[in-house]
């Protein structure tokens, strides 16, 4: 369901982005994914789990594309490659850090329950959605500040 949602929603992202704007589109999709992750706390059937994973797939479709679009409007065109590389480091480095550190606090912080870890991810998605509104719309607005 995750992959089905990600694939199908990907076709709608450009249209939604034009209607809502890229920052709001990404924020909405992240909140949809957050609902999917947090709802896993109460998922008791396979069908409920599939619905949750579909919602997470909706968010993932946005995560794989929209941040790059947002960034492309926020950085100078002549430095695009540098900024995209730095941006990718801000994705990969936290993944390595979490992979190396989560085993040390998984039992104490998440009580050894993977649903609690997924709920935490949902909370992080909500924080990510909020952070979308702190991004400058375009490079010109960054220059004027």
N, C-alpha and C positions, 0 to 999 in steps of 0.2 A: 504494500500500500504506500509505503514511503516513496519508493521509486516511481510508482504510477502517478502519485500526486506531484512529485517533483517534475516529471516529464510533462504532464499535461498543463500544469500551472505555468511552466516556463513560457509557453506560447502566449499567455495572457499578460505577462509582466510588461512588455512594451506598451500595450494598450492602457493598462492600469496606471503605469508610470506617467503616461501623457495626461491622463485624466486627473490624477491625484497629486502628481509631482513625485519625484523619486524618493525624497526623504520620507514623505508620508506613506508612500507605497511600502517601503522597506519596514517602517515602523509597524504598520498594520500587519504585514506578513509575519514579523517577529512576534507580535502579540498572538497571532493565530497559532504559531508554533509553541509559544509559552503555554497557551491553553492546552495544547496536546500533551506537552510534557507534564504539566501540573495535574491534568486529568488522569494520568496514569496512576496516581495515588488511589483513585477510586475505581479504576478499571478492574472488573471482576470476570469479564467474559472475553472470549477471543474477538468478538465483534467490537466491543468497546476498545480493545487494544488496537484493532485495525483502524478505527476512527481516529484514535489518538495519533497513530503513526501517519495517517493521511494528513492530519493537521501539521505535524512536524515536517512532512515532505513539502507542504506548501511553503513553510518558512525556509526550508533548505533551498528551494528553487530561487528564492530571493537572495539568500545568503551567497549563492554561487555567482550572482551577476550584479545585483543592484549596488552593493558597496563600491564596486569598480566604476560604475556609472557616476555615482555621487562624487567619488574622488576625482574623476576626470573633469568635473565642473569646478572643483575646488583648488586645483593646482595649475601652475603655469604650464602651458602646452609644451614649451621648450624643455621642461624638466620632468615630463610625464613618466619616462622610464625610471628615473631615479626614485620618484615618489611611489610608483607602483611597486618597485622592489622593496622599499622601506615598508610600505603597507603590508606586503606579503610576509615580511619578517614579524610584524605585529600579529600575524595570524599563526605562523608556525612556531615561534618561540614560546608563546603561552601553551601550545599543545605539548611541546616537549616538557615544559615545567610541570604541567598537570599530570602528564604520564609518569613523571619521576616522583611526584610528591603525594598524589592522591592515596596511594597505598598506605602512607604513614598516618593519615587521619580519617580514612574511610570508615573504620569501625567506630571511632569516637564521634565524629561529626555527623555521619549519615546512619549511624546505628547498624551498620552492616547491611542495610536495606537498599538495593539499587533504586527502588522507587523514590527514596529520599534524595538520592543523587540526581535523578531525573527532574524532580521538583526544583532542586537547586538550579539546574540548567534552565528551567522555565523562568525562574526569578532573574537569572542573568539575561535571558532573552528580553524580559520586560525592561531591564536596565539599558540594554542595547537599543530598544525601541525609543526610550526616552532620550538617549544620547543622540539619536538621529537629528533632533531639533537643535543641537548645538553646533552643527556643521554649517559652515558658510555655504550660501547658495552657489556662488561662483567666485572665480579668482578675483574679479574686480572688487567685490565686497571685502575680500581679504586684504587687498592692497589699500583700501581706504581706511582700514582700522589701524 
